[in-house]
Amino acid sequence: MDCLFCKIIAGEIPSQKVYEDQYMYAFKDINPQAPVHVLVIPKQHIPSLDGINEQNCGDIAMILKKIPEIAADLGLKNGYRLISNCGDDACQSVKHLHFHIIGGTLLSERMA
């Protein structure tokens, strides 16, 4: 499989790990859009939010349950933005489900 995030999980491509457990891997974005910008990815390859199904929804629930703790550990006490782009029209650049945790400053209300 030629998936960038699968290669990061496998340790084939270096990353700055923030958190890891049996369900997910979180690491610093190499092109941060805010003082804190971390990507959270499931260890299981799921192409996008559209790929969530009965077999993998438990893993996604564990990820979503853990994200607030990761955000708190990153010092995001006053809020953060959670983003998941889904598909080409949303500019999903890597076809592996991922969540951006963005914060550390007052973010613009404008999303585009």
C-alpha positions in Angstrom: 0.0 0.0 0.0 1.3 3.4 -1.0 -0.2 5.5 1.8 1.8 8.2 3.4 0.1 7.9 6.8 0.4 4.1 6.8 4.2 4.5 6.2 4.3 7.0 9.1 2.6 4.5 11.4 5.0 1.8 10.3 8.0 4.0 11.1 9.1 4.1 7.4 8.7 7.9 7.4 9.8 10.0 10.4 7.4 12.0 12.4 7.2 13.9 15.7 5.0 11.6 17.7 2.6 13.3 20.2 0.6 10.2 21.2 0.2 6.5 20.3 -2.0 3.6 21.4 -3.5 0.5 19.8 -6.1 2.6 17.9 -4.3 5.7 16.8 -1.2 7.6 16.1 -0.9 11.4 16.6 1.9 13.6 15.3 2.9 17.2 14.6 1.9 18.5 11.2 4.9 19.4 9.1 3.1 22.5 7.7 1.3 23.9 10.8 -1.5 26.3 10.3 -1.5 27.4 14.0 0.9 27.3 17.0 -0.5 23.8 17.7 -1.3 21.6 14.7 -1.4 17.8 15.3 -2.8 15.1 13.1 -4.6 12.1 14.6 -4.9 9.1 12.4 -6.4 5.6 13.0 -3.8 2.8 12.7 -6.3 0.9 10.6 -6.3 2.3 7.0 -9.7 4.0 6.5 -9.8 6.2 3.4 -12.0 8.9 4.8 -15.0 9.6 7.0 -17.0 7.9 4.3 -15.1 4.6 5.0 -16.4 4.3 8.6 -18.5 1.2 9.0 -19.7 -1.3 11.6 -16.3 -3.0 11.7 -14.2 0.1 12.4 -16.6 2.5 14.2 -15.4 1.3 17.6 -11.9 2.3 16.8 -13.1 5.7 15.6 -15.1 6.1 18.8 -11.9 5.4 20.8 -10.1 8.1 18.8 -12.8 10.7 19.3 -12.9 9.9 23.0 -9.1 10.4 23.3 -8.9 13.7 21.3 -9.9 16.0 24.2 -7.2 14.5 26.4 -4.6 14.9 23.6 -5.7 18.5 23.2 -5.4 19.2 26.9 -2.0 17.6 27.0 -1.0 20.0 24.2 -2.0 22.9 26.4 -5.2 23.7 24.5 -7.2 24.8 27.6 -9.2 27.6 25.9 -10.4 25.6 22.9 -9.3 24.1 19.6 -10.6 23.2 16.2 -11.0 19.6 15.0 -11.1 19.2 11.2 -11.5 16.1 9.0 -11.5 16.8 5.2 -13.5 14.2 3.3 -12.9 13.7 -0.4 -11.4 15.8 -3.3 -13.8 18.7 -3.1 -12.8 19.2 0.6 -9.1 19.0 -0.4 -8.4 15.8 1.4 -4.7 15.5 0.5 -4.0 12.1 2.0 -6.6 9.4 1.5 -6.3 8.0 5.0 -8.8 9.3 7.6 -7.2 11.9 9.8 -8.3 14.6 12.2 -6.5 18.0 12.5 -6.3 19.4 16.1 -5.6 23.1 15.6 -5.2 25.7 18.3 -2.9 27.7 20.5 -4.2 31.0 19.3 -7.5 32.7 18.6 -8.6 31.1 15.4 -10.5 33.0 12.7 -14.3 32.3 12.5 -13.8 32.1 8.7 -13.1 28.6 7.5 -12.0 29.4 4.0 
